[in-house]
């Protein structure tokens, strides 16, 4: 085990010394008022190059290019650009939205019977975190030397209304979807006690969904890991008690 600090490039170089393949997992140091997370990732890429790493792997997000409604997409796009500019062969995993993200919204929505959203008819193919982890681990362990980008998703994309119907089927509780403008949803999230900066991030997810930028379905998880990805219904059934009480 080697200690490394994303804010200390020298420690990263020491940690990466002798490594052939390095996986950079995007940090949770989200700060919309600065480029702190992007700078951390750029330091890791520079350290990998200095340490002579031959293959870089990174956990990104789908469609992070300029124009993404997701407020932190620039961190991922900037990191991808730094990796490509490094000259190191790479594998970028663009992780779709996790099924586990639904824990943020569904318990309160199920309890109240109302799910407020601004996602419109946009679709999401939520995937299980452990399925994505298995695909990433397989990529890390492989001997692949080509530069590739894989988008990791669940097996089927649903609208919010379709997800609500699945929730009702699994829990036996009715769930009404109420569409709001982004501004009204932001105010509602803030009124629920969420700090404004994070409220804006949450609503940017819905705007991203509405724009169709997260609707893709791929077979990358199964292709990379050999395992069939868990469906959204399986996730809801396995977590029924935690979601619905």
Phi, psi and omega in degrees: 000132179239136178281140177212147181232121181299341179267005182226096185299325180298321179293327178292318178300319179295319181293325184275350185303126179086355181276141178266316180237132183232129175259120175261114176267124183305136184283166177264014185276065185279126179213104184289346183269356179213175176259033187303313182293318178300318179296323176299313181295319179297323177296321179294320178295315179297321179294320179297319178295316180296329182276356178080023178297139184262343180212127179252138174237146186213143177262109183249206178220158180295140174047060182275002186300160177309137185107347177295134176291340182293125191293338179255011182301327181300329177299315182288317180298315179298322179292316177302318180295321178295320179296314180296323181287342184290337184085357178276138174300147188217158167230118179254125177257111177269093185287124173290180182292139182281146171301324181296340176299336181293344175296339180289326187248322192292317182305313179293319180297316180295319181297323182270341183082006182227131179244108181272132185206162171236020186283348179059224180262015177294153183244152175226135173259076181304137177240157179281138181299321182289332174293317179294321179298321179295320179294318180293318178298321178295321178295321180293322184279345183287166178262016183300135178245355179283152174274126184218157171237125178245131173260121185260124181221170169285178187278350182207143180259137183232150167281167177300320179297320179291323176296317179300321178295320176296318179300315180296320179297318184282319186265341185078010181248134180288140181224112181269130177267126181242115181276133179232158168294156181306317184297316180293321179294319178301315179297322179294319179295319177297320180296337178278001176102006180275131178304148187304317183299316181286328176300318179295324177296313181302314182292330177295332175298315180295320178298322178295317178298313181301327182283350180085010186276357182233019188270355186292151174235127179233167176254020187298323181299311181292321180298318183282317189260340184081002180251144180282127183291145180292141179280164177296322179297320177300318178298314181297319180294319181291335184243022183306313183295318181291328183278319189249355178078000000 
